[in-house]
Amino acid sequence: MKKIMIIGVGGAGCNMANTFRREAKSDSIINATYVFADHRQPDIDYFQRVDDTTVYLNLYNIDLYNDLPEDFFKDVEKVYVLAGLGGHTGTAWTPVIAQFAKFSDVKYVSAIVTTPFVFEGEKHMAHALDGLSKIKELHLDLAIALNNEKLAKQYANINFANAFDYADKAVLAAIDENIKSER
């Protein structure tokens, strides 16, 4: 089985990664290594490997090229970087982490991101589009941007409380489909 690493970046990306752990049906995703990368990890200097399947990164302190162990991506064949664009952490760090994975000779690197809902404001959307253009410049193996607003229109009963959960499940479905298509 190919070793997969799922990296949740920022609050939205970490929430997506948690949804994956809860909702995943395929063994590839269930058995992936999950990396939770956020700037709100005050108890962690740079990174903390909890076990073979869970790693925490403190993006506030870390220099990816110097603070991660050389074998961080050892045996990893696929990396999925997950984030919600529009805020600061996901928008700034997603292209950096994806590029770092590419430089680390990971065979398959992708980014699956969401763009803001209308209620999040034009400033967040402009910031998200800037981040998305930086991701596209990397020429990743797969780059998917799910528009949260369009997703919300697909579901009649969606409300603020469950809107982000729908987006997370749509990202999971996209990755599941990607993994199935490669078999």
TORKOL-4160 file (C-alpha; in steps of 0.2 Angstrom, whole numbers, padded with zeros to 4 digits, m for minus):
183
<pt num="1" X="0000" Y="0000" Z="0000"/>
<pt num="2" X="0006" Y="0017" Z="m0004"/>
<pt num="3" X="0010" Y="0028" Z="0011"/>
<pt num="4" X="0000" Y="0043" Z="0011"/>
<pt num="5" X="0002" Y="0059" Z="0021"/>
<pt num="6" X="m0013" Y="0071" Z="0024"/>
<pt num="7" X="m0007" Y="0088" Z="0030"/>
<pt num="8" X="m0021" Y="0099" Z="0037"/>
<pt num="9" X="m0015" Y="0117" Z="0037"/>
<pt num="10" X="m0023" Y="0131" Z="0048"/>
<pt num="11" X="m0039" Y="0129" Z="0057"/>
<pt num="12" X="m0049" Y="0124" Z="0042"/>
<pt num="13" X="m0036" Y="0112" Z="0036"/>
<pt num="14" X="m0034" Y="0103" Z="0053"/>
<pt num="15" X="m0053" Y="0102" Z="0054"/>
<pt num="16" X="m0054" Y="0094" Z="0037"/>
<pt num="17" X="m0040" Y="0081" Z="0042"/>
<pt num="18" X="m0050" Y="0077" Z="0058"/>
<pt num="19" X="m0066" Y="0074" Z="0047"/>
<pt num="20" X="m0056" Y="0063" Z="0037"/>
<pt num="21" X="m0051" Y="0052" Z="0052"/>
<pt num="22" X="m0069" Y="0051" Z="0057"/>
<pt num="23" X="m0077" Y="0048" Z="0040"/>
<pt num="24" X="m0064" Y="0039" Z="0030"/>
<pt num="25" X="m0070" Y="0023" Z="0022"/>
<pt num="26" X="m0054" Y="0018" Z="0012"/>
<pt num="27" X="m0039" Y="0010" Z="0020"/>
<pt num="28" X="m0028" Y="0022" Z="0011"/>
<pt num="29" X="m0035" Y="0037" Z="0020"/>
<pt num="30" X="m0038" Y="0028" Z="0037"/>
<pt num="31" X="m0020" Y="0022" Z="0038"/>
<pt num="32" X="m0012" Y="0038" Z="0032"/>
<pt num="33" X="m0001" Y="0049" Z="0042"/>
<pt num="34" X="m0010" Y="0064" Z="0048"/>
<pt num="35" X="0000" Y="0081" Z="0051"/>
<pt num="36" X="m0009" Y="0095" Z="0060"/>
<pt num="37" X="0000" Y="0111" Z="0055"/>
<pt num="38" X="m0006" Y="0127" Z="0063"/>
<pt num="39" X="0001" Y="0142" Z="0072"/>
<pt num="40" X="m0009" Y="0138" Z="0087"/>
<pt num="41" X="0001" Y="0124" Z="0095"/>
<pt num="42" X="0009" Y="0133" Z="0110"/>
<pt num="43" X="0015" Y="0117" Z="0119"/>
<pt num="44" X="0025" Y="0112" Z="0104"/>
<pt num="45" X="0042" Y="0120" Z="0099"/>
<pt num="46" X="0043" Y="0115" Z="0081"/>
<pt num="47" X="0035" Y="0098" Z="0078"/>
<pt num="48" X="0029" Y="0083" Z="0089"/>
<pt num="49" X="0027" Y="0065" Z="0082"/>
<pt num="50" X="0014" Y="0057" Z="0093"/>
<pt num="51" X="0015" Y="0041" Z="0084"/>
<pt num="52" X="0016" Y="0033" Z="0067"/>
<pt num="53" X="0000" Y="0041" Z="0062"/>
<pt num="54" X="m0001" Y="0058" Z="0070"/>
<pt num="55" X="0011" Y="0073" Z="0069"/>
<pt num="56" X="0009" Y="0091" Z="0075"/>
<pt num="57" X="0018" Y="0106" Z="0068"/>
<pt num="58" X="0019" Y="0123" Z="0076"/>
<pt num="59" X="0020" Y="0135" Z="0061"/>
<pt num="60" X="0023" Y="0150" Z="0072"/>
<pt num="61" X="0041" Y="0144" Z="0076"/>
<pt num="62" X="0045" Y="0132" Z="0062"/>
<pt num="63" X="0058" Y="0133" Z="0048"/>
<pt num="64" X="0053" Y="0118" Z="0037"/>
<pt num="65" X="0070" Y="0115" Z="0030"/>
<pt num="66" X="0079" Y="0115" Z="0046"/>
<pt num="67" X="0067" Y="0110" Z="0060"/>
<pt num="68" X="0060" Y="0094" Z="0053"/>
<pt num="69" X="0070" Y="0078" Z="0053"/>
<pt num="70" X="0077" Y="0073" Z="0037"/>
<pt num="71" X="0066" Y="0057" Z="0036"/>
<pt num="72" X="0050" Y="0067" Z="0038"/>
<pt num="73" X="0044" Y="0061" Z="0021"/>
<pt num="74" X="0053" Y="0044" Z="0022"/>
<pt num="75" X="0043" Y="0031" Z="0012"/>
<pt num="76" X="0029" Y="0044" Z="0009"/>
<pt num="77" X="0023" Y="0043" Z="m0009"/>
<pt num="78" X="0008" Y="0054" Z="m0009"/>
<pt num="79" X="0005" Y="0071" Z="0001"/>
<pt num="80" X="m0012" Y="0079" Z="0001"/>
<pt num="81" X="m0011" Y="0097" Z="0008"/>
<pt num="82" X="m0028" Y="0103" Z="0014"/>
<pt num="83" X="m0033" Y="0120" Z="0019"/>
<pt num="84" X="m0046" Y="0133" Z="0019"/>
<pt num="85" X="m0040" Y="0149" Z="0009"/>
<pt num="86" X="m0045" Y="0166" Z="0014"/>
<pt num="87" X="m0038" Y="0167" Z="0031"/>
<pt num="88" X="m0019" Y="0169" Z="0035"/>
<pt num="89" X="m0012" Y="0152" Z="0040"/>
<pt num="90" X="m0019" Y="0141" Z="0026"/>
<pt num="91" X="m0017" Y="0154" Z="0013"/>
<pt num="92" X="0001" Y="0158" Z="0017"/>
<pt num="93" X="0007" Y="0140" Z="0022"/>
<pt num="94" X="m0001" Y="0129" Z="0009"/>
<pt num="95" X="0010" Y="0133" Z="m0005"/>
<pt num="96" X="0025" Y="0133" Z="0006"/>
<pt num="97" X="0021" Y="0116" Z="0013"/>
<pt num="98" X="0017" Y="0109" Z="m0005"/>
<pt num="99" X="0033" Y="0115" Z="m0012"/>
<pt num="100" X="0043" Y="0108" Z="0003"/>
<pt num="101" X="0035" Y="0091" Z="m0001"/>
<pt num="102" X="0040" Y="0092" Z="m0019"/>
<pt num="103" X="0058" Y="0097" Z="m0015"/>
<pt num="104" X="0058" Y="0082" Z="m0003"/>
<pt num="105" X="0056" Y="0071" Z="m0018"/>
<pt num="106" X="0038" Y="0065" Z="m0013"/>
<pt num="107" X="0032" Y="0057" Z="m0030"/>
<pt num="108" X="0014" Y="0064" Z="m0029"/>
<pt num="109" X="0010" Y="0081" Z="m0021"/>
<pt num="110" X="m0008" Y="0089" Z="m0021"/>
<pt num="111" X="m0017" Y="0103" Z="m0013"/>
<pt num="112" X="m0036" Y="0103" Z="m0010"/>
<pt num="113" X="m0042" Y="0119" Z="m0003"/>
<pt num="114" X="m0059" Y="0128" Z="m0001"/>
<pt num="115" X="m0063" Y="0146" Z="m0004"/>
<pt num="116" X="m0073" Y="0157" Z="0007"/>
<pt num="117" X="m0091" Y="0158" Z="0009"/>
<pt num="118" X="m0099" Y="0175" Z="0004"/>
<pt num="119" X="m0103" Y="0179" Z="0022"/>
<pt num="120" X="m0084" Y="0178" Z="0025"/>
<pt num="121" X="m0082" Y="0194" Z="0015"/>
<pt num="122" X="m0073" Y="0201" Z="0000"/>
<pt num="123" X="m0056" Y="0203" Z="0009"/>
<pt num="124" X="m0055" Y="0185" Z="0013"/>
<pt num="125" X="m0060" Y="0180" Z="m0005"/>
<pt num="126" X="m0046" Y="0191" Z="m0012"/>
<pt num="127" X="m0034" Y="0184" Z="0000"/>
<pt num="128" X="m0040" Y="0166" Z="m0005"/>
<pt num="129" X="m0038" Y="0170" Z="m0024"/>
<pt num="130" X="m0020" Y="0176" Z="m0021"/>
<pt num="131" X="m0016" Y="0160" Z="m0012"/>
<pt num="132" X="m0024" Y="0150" Z="m0025"/>
<pt num="133" X="m0013" Y="0158" Z="m0039"/>
<pt num="134" X="0003" Y="0153" Z="m0029"/>
<pt num="135" X="m0003" Y="0135" Z="m0027"/>
<pt num="136" X="m0006" Y="0135" Z="m0046"/>
<pt num="137" X="0011" Y="0141" Z="m0050"/>
<pt num="138" X="0018" Y="0125" Z="m0041"/>
<pt num="139" X="0011" Y="0114" Z="m0055"/>
<pt num="140" X="0006" Y="0101" Z="m0042"/>
<pt num="141" X="0000" Y="0084" Z="m0047"/>
<pt num="142" X="m0017" Y="0089" Z="m0042"/>
<pt num="143" X="m0024" Y="0105" Z="m0036"/>
<pt num="144" X="m0043" Y="0107" Z="m0032"/>
<pt num="145" X="m0051" Y="0122" Z="m0026"/>
<pt num="146" X="m0069" Y="0119" Z="m0019"/>
<pt num="147" X="m0080" Y="0134" Z="m0019"/>
<pt num="148" X="m0089" Y="0134" Z="m0002"/>
<pt num="149" X="m0103" Y="0145" Z="m0009"/>
<pt num="150" X="m0107" Y="0134" Z="m0024"/>
<pt num="151" X="m0106" Y="0119" Z="m0012"/>
<pt num="152" X="m0119" Y="0127" Z="0000"/>
<pt num="153" X="m0131" Y="0130" Z="m0015"/>
<pt num="154" X="m0131" Y="0111" Z="m0018"/>
<pt num="155" X="m0138" Y="0108" Z="m0001"/>
<pt num="156" X="m0155" Y="0115" Z="0003"/>
<pt num="157" X="m0154" Y="0113" Z="0022"/>
<pt num="158" X="m0136" Y="0119" Z="0024"/>
<pt num="159" X="m0133" Y="0132" Z="0038"/>
<pt num="160" X="m0119" Y="0141" Z="0046"/>
<pt num="161" X="m0117" Y="0127" Z="0059"/>
<pt num="162" X="m0114" Y="0113" Z="0047"/>
<pt num="163" X="m0108" Y="0122" Z="0031"/>
<pt num="164" X="m0090" Y="0118" Z="0035"/>
<pt num="165" X="m0093" Y="0100" Z="0038"/>
<pt num="166" X="m0101" Y="0099" Z="0021"/>
<pt num="167" X="m0085" Y="0107" Z="0013"/>
<pt num="168" X="m0074" Y="0094" Z="0023"/>
<pt num="169" X="m0084" Y="0079" Z="0017"/>
<pt num="170" X="m0083" Y="0086" Z="m0001"/>
<pt num="171" X="m0064" Y="0087" Z="0000"/>
<pt num="172" X="m0064" Y="0069" Z="0007"/>
<pt num="173" X="m0074" Y="0063" Z="m0007"/>
<pt num="174" X="m0062" Y="0072" Z="m0020"/>
<pt num="175" X="m0047" Y="0063" Z="m0012"/>
<pt num="176" X="m0056" Y="0046" Z="m0011"/>
<pt num="177" X="m0060" Y="0048" Z="m0030"/>
<pt num="178" X="m0042" Y="0052" Z="m0034"/>
<pt num="179" X="m0036" Y="0037" Z="m0025"/>
<pt num="180" X="m0048" Y="0025" Z="m0033"/>
<pt num="181" X="m0044" Y="0032" Z="m0050"/>
<pt num="182" X="m0026" Y="0028" Z="m0048"/>
<pt num="183" X="m0028" Y="0009" Z="m0044"/>
